Amino acid sequence: MFRFRVSLATVLLSLLIGAVAQDANTTVCQSNLTMAGAAPNNTKVLILGGGMAGVIAARTLHEQGIDDFVIVEAKPIFGGRMAQTKFGVNGSQYVLEKGPNWVHGTQTGSGPANPVWLLAQKHNLSMVESDLFTNITFFDYNGPNDYSATFDASLTAFNDAIVLAGERWQQNKTDLDLRSAYNYMGVAPKTPQEQACEYYQIDYVYAQDASQTSTLAAAWNYNYTFVPEAGGFSDVDMLCVDQRGFACIVQAEAATFLNTSQVLFNQIVKTIQYNQNEVTVQTTDGYNLTADHALVTFSAGVLQNTDVVFDPVLPDWKREAISSIEMPVYTKIFLQFEKKFWFDTGVGLYADQQRGRYPIWESLDLPGLFNGSGIIFVTVTGDYANYLEQLNKNITQVQLEVMEVLRRMYPDAPDPIDIWLPMWGRDPLFRGSYSSWGASFVPEHAYNLSVPVNGHLWFAGEATSVKYFGFLHGAYLEGQNAANNIAACIKNPQRCPPTT
Ligand SMILES: Cc1cc2nc3c(=O)[nH]c(=O)nc-3n(C[C@H](O)[C@H](O)[C@H](O)COP(=O)(O)OP(=O)(O)OC[C@H]3O[C@@H](n4cnc5c(N)ncnc54)[C@H](O)[C@@H]3O)c2cc1C
């Protein structure tokens, strides 16, 4: 398994991409489902949350012949973390993704296909292949500096850590955090350049640093997505550039099977009461909804907070699992300039003396992307992203810091004409960006996240995926799986989970 991502499959996919992009923008994203429907008193299933997991769960119930369900969603639209912003000065505005931007892993030959990749093709999403591992320009705090050999060594180090995790798992040895694994292998980064390269392999993917990240969970997550030999999809990353927004694939899919009475938008769930027979959900607007089953698809960050109260409190084993997963923040800071003055590669990697300080710069002003837009974005994660959240949109301070770094790369860089960043950690509907497993990873915690409580309260979402946590395809497959299990239980009570 290796991350040098140029292959024949990549070339073939590039040809396919041409076709995908050509037909784009022909489907409507969300039809008349933006209105809150009348709430039925009692349904078979309540689906709590209308992100990828919730919508796919609803579609799966429909496919199973069960249409007596309602999706309850706080926002006025489907998509959840698949969310956009219109960014740029008047006359030069673009729809940009503040949440997920890539389909990670597609399909290799007739091997397993990433279901989000299939959904994207079904709804003619405009995508462009990203070459994230060779198309990089290197900088440090003194300006341009080609440390590509260091980068290649960091790819090997990550690969070796993944292999080490597999060997230790087979030998029944304990998991290590990635920092310990790198120390053990004698490859812990020391210089700012080595640290920036390590950041690119670890923090940029898991949104937290090596000491905070489980090697075993990272290995599963990586292999099952990117490595066909290990059952993964492919090592191809497809960037969404669709001006309808990435969420269009969820919204357009919902419009194929839902009707207005199956959706309650603009309703924030505040309590979930459950017993051995049914579940009752209260929303902040006073709706009282009862169902035989409820599927909770809220993020791990929401479940870790007190935004939603479970009555009775969830059992110990469930609370332990929810408390064990991490929900770090991954922040993209978008900048627009009068015109482009930076590198022609997709990525600029910057090594600061402080690890994690504005390290990954991605150009959107490229042919095939938003050529002529003057837009670039810089990504920060984990502790540094938390620091930005504490600044609480003090855009002047953020701009000062960002420009200080950019001027180390380009001393004559002008001030931006626009700048914007989201606040994922502060958003009560998400409380973080996506889940990740920490140093104390215990596989039982991952399994227990999805296990139903009292036979009627079910859980799904990216975080409940043992193989694909953090990813859109994890959310998709978990929503599908939970709904299939709920349908099986409705059709045959003997297939219901225990009520204790
Ligand atoms: C910055 C960022 C970058 C990412 N990049 C990628 C990427 O490139 N590729 C990738 O595969 N994945 C990426 N992800 C992860 C991806 O977005 C998630 O895995 C996926 O969207 C999760 O879907 P979900 O249905 O599990 O959860 P969500 O999308 O969180 O859906 C849950 C829904 O519940 C609703 N909700 C929450 N609380 C309440 C309440 N109290 N009452 C009612 N409704 C409520 C929310 O509004 C939301 O719609 C990224 C995420 C972020 C934030």
The ligand as a MOL file (V3000), in Angstrom:
LIG
                    3D

  0  0  0     0  0            999 V3000
M  V30 BEGIN CTAB
M  V30 COUNTS 53 58 0 0 0
M  V30 BEGIN ATOM
M  V30 1 C -14.6820 21.0040 7.2210 0
M  V30 2 C -15.0730 19.5920 6.8600 0
M  V30 3 C -14.4160 18.9510 5.8350 0
M  V30 4 C -14.7680 17.6480 5.4880 0
M  V30 5 N -14.1930 17.0680 4.3870 0
M  V30 6 C -14.6500 15.8740 3.9420 0
M  V30 7 C -14.2780 15.3950 2.6600 0
M  V30 8 O -13.5950 16.0810 1.8920 0
M  V30 9 N -14.7250 14.1590 2.2870 0
M  V30 10 C -15.5150 13.3830 3.1060 0
M  V30 11 O -15.8500 12.2510 2.7300 0
M  V30 12 N -15.9430 13.8640 4.2970 0
M  V30 13 C -15.5450 15.0810 4.7210 0
M  V30 14 N -16.0420 15.6230 5.8720 0
M  V30 15 C -16.9250 14.7820 6.7180 0
M  V30 16 C -18.3770 14.7400 6.2050 0
M  V30 17 O -18.8680 16.0330 6.1060 0
M  V30 18 C -19.2090 13.9290 7.1980 0
M  V30 19 O -18.6670 12.6410 7.3250 0
M  V30 20 C -20.6790 13.7630 6.7810 0
M  V30 21 O -21.1960 14.9190 6.2040 0
M  V30 22 C -21.4680 13.3720 8.0160 0
M  V30 23 O -22.8220 13.1170 7.6820 0
M  V30 24 P -23.8290 12.6570 8.8200 0
M  V30 25 O -25.1430 12.4420 8.1950 0
M  V30 26 O -23.2330 11.5550 9.6200 0
M  V30 27 O -23.8750 13.8950 9.8540 0
M  V30 28 P -24.3850 15.3980 9.6350 0
M  V30 29 O -24.0530 15.8810 8.2870 0
M  V30 30 O -23.8300 16.1580 10.7940 0
M  V30 31 O -25.9640 15.2770 9.7560 0
M  V30 32 C -26.6260 15.3740 10.9920 0
M  V30 33 C -27.7920 16.3290 10.8400 0
M  V30 34 O -28.4020 16.4890 12.1110 0
M  V30 35 C -28.8410 17.8440 12.2420 0
M  V30 36 N -28.9480 18.1310 13.6660 0
M  V30 37 C -27.9680 18.2300 14.5880 0
M  V30 38 N -28.4850 18.4810 15.8050 0
M  V30 39 C -29.8210 18.5340 15.6430 0
M  V30 40 C -30.9260 18.7350 16.5330 0
M  V30 41 N -30.7520 18.9250 17.8500 0
M  V30 42 N -32.1700 18.7280 16.0300 0
M  V30 43 C -32.3990 18.5140 14.7080 0
M  V30 44 N -31.4010 18.3160 13.8120 0
M  V30 45 C -30.1320 18.3250 14.2850 0
M  V30 46 C -27.7680 18.6530 11.5480 0
M  V30 47 O -28.2560 19.9020 11.1220 0
M  V30 48 C -27.3990 17.7290 10.3780 0
M  V30 49 O -28.1480 18.0700 9.2270 0
M  V30 50 C -15.7570 16.9540 6.2230 0
M  V30 51 C -16.4300 17.6080 7.2500 0
M  V30 52 C -16.1080 18.9240 7.5530 0
M  V30 53 C -16.8960 19.6470 8.6090 0
M  V30 END ATOM
M  V30 BEGIN BOND
M  V30 1 1 1 2
M  V30 2 1 2 3
M  V30 3 2 2 52
M  V30 4 2 3 4
M  V30 5 1 4 5
M  V30 6 1 4 50
M  V30 7 2 5 6
M  V30 8 1 6 7
M  V30 9 1 6 13
M  V30 10 2 7 8
M  V30 11 1 7 9
M  V30 12 1 9 10
M  V30 13 2 10 11
M  V30 14 1 10 12
M  V30 15 2 12 13
M  V30 16 1 13 14
M  V30 17 1 14 15
M  V30 18 1 14 50
M  V30 19 1 15 16
M  V30 20 1 16 17
M  V30 21 1 16 18
M  V30 22 1 18 19
M  V30 23 1 18 20
M  V30 24 1 20 21
M  V30 25 1 20 22
M  V30 26 1 22 23
M  V30 27 1 23 24
M  V30 28 2 24 25
M  V30 29 1 24 26
M  V30 30 1 24 27
M  V30 31 1 27 28
M  V30 32 2 28 29
M  V30 33 1 28 30
M  V30 34 1 28 31
M  V30 35 1 31 32
M  V30 36 1 32 33
M  V30 37 1 33 34
M  V30 38 1 33 48
M  V30 39 1 34 35
M  V30 40 1 35 36
M  V30 41 1 35 46
M  V30 42 1 36 37
M  V30 43 1 36 45
M  V30 44 2 37 38
M  V30 45 1 38 39
M  V30 46 1 39 40
M  V30 47 2 39 45
M  V30 48 1 40 41
M  V30 49 2 40 42
M  V30 50 1 42 43
M  V30 51 2 43 44
M  V30 52 1 44 45
M  V30 53 1 46 47
M  V30 54 1 46 48
M  V30 55 1 48 49
M  V30 56 2 50 51
M  V30 57 1 51 52
M  V30 58 1 52 53
M  V30 END BOND
M  V30 END CTAB
M  END
